[in-house]
Amino acid sequence: MAEDEKPAEPEETPAEETPEAEAPQPEPEAEEAAPQPEAEAEAPQPEAEEVVVEGDEVITDEELEDEVEAATPRVKPEIPGADLEVDIVMEGDTSRESQYDEDEEPEAVADEPEDVPDDQPIAAVTIDLAAGARYRATGKRKTSVARVTLKPGDGSYVINGRSLEVFFPRATLQRNIRQPLEAVGYESRMDVVARLHGGGVSAQAGALRHGISRALLEADPNLRGELKRRGFLTRDPRVKERKKAGLKKARKRPQFSKR
């Protein structure tokens, strides 16, 4: 019986009751944490941009401001453009000159010979004003024809037996007709006798001026350059365009009707 009995084994104590289990384990994070120097703690941290988190989306302050501006209705000004700055520079005001004006250098303008104004009479005109002097020429404009005769006188105009003011009551046409004689300075020393036919009033005035200019060229051939420069010897080539077959006028077509 003594051999069969074995000594009782000591009962194992649970792990919870062992003194090693009861002792708290040191936290590794606490051991790793070390006090930072005062200089680093006092250094100013950059202010982080405020972020509003809604669910999984991140909205910054700029996007939030844009949403607020888009949500607010825009107020239409009472006067259009009232909110714009006035940018008016009065004449002689140099206080608001452009910044580009100082950088740009003024362009050198070449000295061009000044043209003689057309209202000044032509110098060195030699026209024989003998008692029996007659200078004849023909002027044309459109379908008008003017047969002109220049002779010494006091500057009167006789057109188809009538005076200039009666035949051409329009002041503009009278001024155009007087231009050739005024250009040579003989407007009060020569008379004009003309026969006109064809065309309208404006065409007849152009033909008369053309005829007077050609008659002055017969009196003094040296006037060709000045009269040509002022356009008195050039016949106006503008005429009415002829009618074409199948058209109502020169270019007007009949209206097309599909049905």
Number of C-alpha atoms within 10 A of each C-alpha: 4 5 5 6 7 7 6 6 6 6 6 6 8 8 10 9 9 10 8 10 11 10 8 7 8 8 8 8 8 8 8 8 8 8 7 8 8 8 7 9 10 8 8 7 8 6 6 6 9 10 12 12 10 8 6 5 8 10 12 13 12 12 11 13 11 10 11 11 11 10 9 8 8 8 6 7 9 7 7 8 9 9 8 7 7 8 7 8 11 9 6 6 9 9 8 10 10 9 8 8 9 9 8 8 8 8 6 6 6 6 6 6 6 6 6 10 8 13 10 11 17 15 11 9 15 12 16 13 14 9 9 8 12 15 18 20 20 20 24 24 25 19 14 20 23 26 21 25 19 23 20 20 15 13 16 15 20 16 21 13 11 13 14 19 14 10 16 18 12 13 10 11 19 16 12 14 24 17 19 26 21 16 20 20 16 19 18 13 14 17 18 24 19 21 16 18 14 14 16 12 15 16 21 26 27 23 29 30 28 28 30 31 29 25 24 24 19 18 20 15 14 14 19 16 11 18 21 12 11 15 14 22 21 13 16 15 9 8 10 9 9 9 12 12 8 11 11 12 13 13 12 11 11 10 7 6 5 4 3
